[in-house]
Amino acid sequence: MNTKTALLSVMIAALLAGCAGNRNAYRQPQVEPSLVEAAQDDRGMYLGLLKQMQAQGAHYASLAHIDAFRQRFGDSPELRILQANALRETSDSSAASTIYRGLTKGPQAAPAWHGLGLVAAASGDLDGARLALDNAVRADPLNVAYLGDLGFALLQAGQIDQARAPLAKAAELGPDNIRAISNLALWALLSGQPATAESMIQRANLPPPTRAEIYRLSQTLRQAVAASNAAPAPLANSTTLAAQQRTDAASASRPPGSMLDRFSPSSSTAQEATP
């Protein structure tokens, strides 16, 4: 090998080594963290917009935006819950129920069970509504809306005693929640405690239309329960009947806990006398 050939070989080797050393220069630039955060911010803002649209009743528009969201950011359980809610509100209960059922085992289990409960209640399936709403409360025991809807479903079924615990929990967890206070006042009316109900309405400063709706619902539910109880039932002996009457009277005289204590006109004396 002559001197020129050896020199050329050294130059080629050095050039190849230099290319290998600069290999990173040809890689695709990494995405800046700020750009990733901006995309996540856009996703969160869009989800917030969808929830706001549904809160304002624009359910058809939210369905269109849900499709656009999915094209841009992909699917997620949270997005499917919003889609099911919109479908339920636009009277597509079958499609909504299908989505809800597919989410009862994951992170959106609580709202999925709640949605199924609302679908069942709207179709008149009171047993199915109570079961689904009870599952929603089990999955999210601090949710005021779930507790209130469970209590109201129990009122619809005539289970007044069973309704007091979830309704009282909802009212105490959400003392400024008009719906929670209204439901508890409704329970008081159906329990034969009109003075307690009126005191709650006045102290919460509920507007006249809300007060009128509470009294209207009490009449409607009372008539519905009376009609359902009009069917023939097995005769009870006098001992059983007397015991049941004593139990009913005792439960009616004892409101469910501290929330009703605070609203009751005679709470300072009646409740202190009751162990």
VEXDREN-2710 file (C-alpha; in Angstrom, 1 decimal):
% VEXDREN-2710
k/r/px/py/pz
1/MET/0.0/0.0/0.0
2/ASN/1.5/3.4/-1.1
3/THR/1.4/6.5/1.0
4/LYS/-1.6/8.1/-0.9
5/THR/-3.7/5.0/-0.4
6/ALA/-2.9/4.8/3.3
7/LEU/-3.7/8.5/3.8
8/LEU/-7.1/8.1/1.9
9/SER/-8.0/5.1/4.2
10/VAL/-7.3/7.2/7.3
11/MET/-9.4/10.1/6.0
12/ILE/-12.4/7.8/5.2
13/ALA/-12.1/6.2/8.6
14/ALA/-12.1/9.6/10.3
15/LEU/-15.0/10.7/8.2
16/LEU/-17.1/7.6/9.1
17/ALA/-16.2/8.1/12.8
18/GLY/-17.4/11.7/12.6
19/CYS/-20.7/10.7/11.1
20/ALA/-21.2/8.1/13.8
21/GLY/-20.4/10.7/16.4
22/ASN/-23.0/13.1/15.0
23/ARG/-25.7/10.5/14.7
24/ASN/-28.0/12.4/17.1
25/ALA/-28.1/15.3/14.7
26/TYR/-30.3/13.4/12.4
27/ARG/-32.9/12.3/15.0
28/GLN/-36.4/13.7/15.0
29/PRO/-36.6/16.6/17.5
30/GLN/-38.3/15.7/20.8
31/VAL/-41.6/17.4/21.6
32/GLU/-41.1/20.2/24.0
33/PRO/-42.7/19.6/27.5
34/SER/-44.5/22.9/27.2
35/LEU/-46.2/21.6/24.1
36/VAL/-47.4/18.4/25.8
37/GLU/-48.7/20.4/28.8
38/ALA/-50.5/22.8/26.4
39/ALA/-52.3/19.8/24.7
40/GLN/-53.3/18.4/28.1
41/ASP/-54.6/21.9/29.1
42/ASP/-56.7/22.0/25.8
43/ARG/-58.1/18.6/26.6
44/GLY/-59.1/19.6/30.1
45/MET/-60.6/22.8/28.9
46/TYR/-62.6/21.0/26.2
47/LEU/-63.9/18.5/28.8
48/GLY/-65.0/21.4/31.0
49/LEU/-66.8/22.9/28.0
50/LEU/-68.7/19.7/27.4
51/LYS/-69.8/19.5/31.0
52/GLN/-70.9/23.1/30.9
53/MET/-72.9/22.6/27.7
54/GLN/-74.7/19.7/29.3
55/ALA/-75.4/21.6/32.5
56/GLN/-77.0/24.3/30.3
57/GLY/-79.2/21.7/28.5
58/ALA/-77.3/21.8/25.2
59/HIS/-77.2/18.0/25.0
60/TYR/-77.5/17.6/21.2
61/ALA/-74.6/20.1/20.7
62/SER/-72.6/18.3/23.3
63/LEU/-73.0/15.0/21.3
64/ALA/-71.5/16.7/18.3
65/HIS/-68.6/18.1/20.3
66/ILE/-68.0/14.7/21.9
67/ASP/-67.4/13.3/18.4
68/ALA/-65.0/16.1/17.7
69/PHE/-63.2/15.6/21.0
70/ARG/-62.8/11.9/20.3
71/GLN/-61.2/12.6/16.9
72/ARG/-58.7/15.0/18.5
73/PHE/-57.9/13.5/21.8
74/GLY/-59.1/9.9/21.6
75/ASP/-61.7/8.1/23.8
76/SER/-61.8/7.7/27.6
77/PRO/-64.3/6.5/30.2
78/GLU/-65.0/10.1/31.3
79/LEU/-65.9/11.0/27.7
80/ARG/-68.2/8.0/27.4
81/ILE/-70.0/8.9/30.6
82/LEU/-70.7/12.4/29.1
83/GLN/-71.9/10.7/25.9
84/ALA/-74.2/8.4/27.8
85/ASN/-75.6/11.3/29.8
86/ALA/-76.3/13.3/26.6
87/LEU/-78.0/10.2/25.0
88/ARG/-80.1/9.7/28.1
89/GLU/-81.2/13.4/28.1
90/THR/-82.1/13.2/24.4
91/SER/-84.3/10.1/25.0
92/ASP/-82.0/7.5/23.6
93/SER/-82.1/5.5/26.8
94/SER/-81.2/2.2/25.1
95/ALA/-77.8/3.5/23.8
96/ALA/-77.2/5.3/27.0
97/SER/-77.8/2.1/29.1
98/THR/-75.4/0.2/26.8
99/ILE/-72.6/2.7/27.5
100/TYR/-73.4/2.8/31.3
101/ARG/-73.3/-0.9/31.7
102/GLY/-69.9/-1.1/30.1
103/LEU/-68.5/1.4/32.7
104/THR/-69.8/-0.2/35.9
105/LYS/-66.5/-2.0/36.7
106/GLY/-64.1/0.9/36.1
107/PRO/-63.2/4.3/37.4
108/GLN/-66.5/5.7/36.2
109/ALA/-68.6/3.1/38.1
110/ALA/-70.4/5.5/40.3
111/PRO/-71.7/7.8/37.6
112/ALA/-72.5/4.8/35.4
113/TRP/-74.7/3.2/38.2
114/HIS/-76.2/6.6/38.7
115/GLY/-77.1/6.9/35.0
116/LEU/-78.6/3.4/35.0
117/GLY/-80.7/4.4/38.0
118/LEU/-82.0/7.5/36.3
119/VAL/-82.9/5.5/33.2
120/ALA/-84.7/2.9/35.3
121/ALA/-86.6/5.6/37.2
122/ALA/-87.7/7.3/34.0
123/SER/-89.1/4.0/32.7
124/GLY/-91.0/3.3/35.9
125/ASP/-88.7/0.5/37.0
126/LEU/-88.6/1.6/40.7
127/ASP/-86.9/-1.6/41.9
128/GLY/-84.2/-1.3/39.2
129/ALA/-83.7/2.4/40.0
130/ARG/-83.2/1.7/43.8
131/LEU/-80.7/-1.1/43.1
132/ALA/-78.7/1.0/40.6
133/LEU/-78.7/4.2/42.8
134/ASP/-77.8/2.2/45.8
135/ASN/-74.7/0.9/43.9
136/ALA/-73.9/4.5/42.9
137/VAL/-73.9/5.5/46.6
138/ARG/-71.8/2.5/47.6
139/ALA/-69.2/3.5/44.9
140/ASP/-69.3/7.2/45.9
141/PRO/-70.8/7.6/49.4
142/LEU/-70.2/11.4/49.6
143/ASN/-72.0/12.4/46.4
144/VAL/-74.9/14.6/47.4
145/ALA/-76.7/14.0/44.1
146/TYR/-76.5/10.3/44.3
147/LEU/-77.7/10.2/47.9
148/GLY/-80.6/12.6/47.0
149/ASP/-81.7/10.6/44.0
150/LEU/-81.6/7.3/46.0
151/GLY/-83.7/8.9/48.8
152/PHE/-86.2/10.2/46.3
153/ALA/-86.5/6.8/44.6
154/LEU/-87.3/5.3/47.9
155/LEU/-89.9/8.0/48.5
156/GLN/-91.4/7.1/45.1
157/ALA/-91.6/3.5/46.2
158/GLY/-93.4/4.4/49.4
159/GLN/-90.4/3.4/51.6
160/ILE/-90.5/6.5/53.7
161/ASP/-88.4/5.2/56.6
162/GLN/-85.7/3.9/54.4
163/ALA/-85.5/7.2/52.6
164/ARG/-84.6/9.3/55.6
165/ALA/-81.0/8.2/56.0
166/PRO/-79.8/9.0/52.4
167/LEU/-81.8/12.3/52.3
168/ALA/-80.4/13.4/55.7
169/LYS/-76.9/12.6/54.6
170/ALA/-77.4/14.6/51.4
171/ALA/-78.7/17.6/53.4
172/GLU/-75.8/17.6/55.9
173/LEU/-73.2/17.1/53.2
174/GLY/-74.7/19.9/51.1
175/PRO/-76.3/22.3/53.5
176/ASP/-76.5/25.0/50.8
177/ASN/-77.9/22.6/48.2
178/ILE/-81.5/23.6/47.4
179/ARG/-82.3/20.2/46.0
180/ALA/-81.0/18.3/49.1
181/ILE/-83.0/20.6/51.4
182/SER/-86.1/20.3/49.3
183/ASN/-85.9/16.5/49.3
184/LEU/-85.6/16.4/53.0
185/ALA/-88.6/18.8/53.4
186/LEU/-90.5/16.5/51.1
187/TRP/-89.6/13.5/53.4
188/ALA/-90.8/15.5/56.4
189/LEU/-94.2/16.1/54.7
190/LEU/-94.6/12.5/53.8
191/SER/-93.6/11.5/57.3
192/GLY/-96.5/13.6/58.8
193/GLN/-94.3/16.4/60.0
194/PRO/-95.6/19.5/58.2
195/ALA/-94.2/22.0/60.8
196/THR/-90.7/20.6/60.4
197/ALA/-91.0/20.7/56.6
198/GLU/-92.2/24.3/56.7
199/SER/-89.4/25.3/59.1
200/MET/-86.8/23.8/56.8
201/ILE/-88.3/25.6/53.8
202/GLN/-88.3/29.0/55.6
203/ARG/-84.8/28.7/57.2
204/ALA/-83.3/27.6/53.8
205/ASN/-85.1/30.6/52.3
206/LEU/-86.4/28.4/49.4
207/PRO/-88.2/30.4/46.7
208/PRO/-92.0/30.2/46.5
209/PRO/-92.0/28.1/43.3
210/THR/-89.7/25.5/45.0
211/ARG/-92.0/25.4/48.0
212/ALA/-95.0/24.9/45.8
213/GLU/-93.3/22.0/44.0
214/ILE/-92.4/20.3/47.3
215/TYR/-96.1/20.4/48.4
216/ARG/-97.2/19.3/45.0
217/LEU/-94.8/16.3/45.0
218/SER/-95.9/15.3/48.5
219/GLN/-99.5/15.1/47.3
220/THR/-98.5/13.2/44.1
221/LEU/-96.4/10.7/45.9
222/ARG/-98.9/10.2/48.7
223/GLN/-101.6/9.4/46.1
224/ALA/-99.3/7.1/44.2
225/VAL/-98.4/5.2/47.4
226/ALA/-102.1/4.9/48.4
227/ALA/-103.0/3.5/45.0
228/SER/-100.3/0.9/45.2
229/ASN/-101.4/-0.1/48.7
230/ALA/-105.0/-0.5/47.6
231/ALA/-104.3/-4.0/46.3
232/PRO/-105.6/-6.8/48.5
233/ALA/-103.1/-7.9/51.1
234/PRO/-103.1/-10.8/53.6
235/LEU/-104.9/-10.0/56.8
236/ALA/-102.8/-9.4/59.9
237/ASN/-103.9/-10.4/63.4
238/SER/-104.6/-7.7/65.9
239/THR/-101.4/-8.2/67.8
240/THR/-99.2/-7.8/64.7
241/LEU/-101.2/-4.8/63.6
242/ALA/-100.9/-3.0/66.9
243/ALA/-97.2/-3.6/67.1
244/GLN/-96.8/-2.2/63.6
245/GLN/-98.8/0.9/64.5
246/ARG/-96.6/1.5/67.5
247/THR/-93.5/1.1/65.4
248/ASP/-94.8/3.5/62.7
249/ALA/-95.8/6.1/65.4
250/ALA/-92.3/5.9/67.0
251/SER/-90.5/6.3/63.8
252/ALA/-92.6/9.2/62.7
253/SER/-91.9/11.0/66.0
254/ARG/-88.1/10.7/65.6
255/PRO/-86.6/12.6/62.7
256/PRO/-83.4/11.3/61.1
257/GLY/-80.6/13.0/63.0
258/SER/-79.1/16.4/63.5
259/MET/-80.1/18.0/60.3
260/LEU/-83.8/17.7/61.2
261/ASP/-83.0/18.6/64.8
262/ARG/-81.7/21.9/63.6
263/PHE/-84.8/22.6/61.5
264/SER/-87.4/21.3/63.9
265/PRO/-89.4/24.0/65.7
266/SER/-89.3/22.1/69.0
267/SER/-85.9/20.5/68.7
268/SER/-84.5/21.9/72.0
269/THR/-87.1/19.9/74.0
270/ALA/-88.4/17.0/72.0
271/GLN/-85.1/15.6/71.0
272/GLU/-83.5/16.0/74.4
273/ALA/-86.3/13.9/75.8
274/THR/-85.7/11.1/73.3
275/PRO/-82.7/8.8/74.0
END
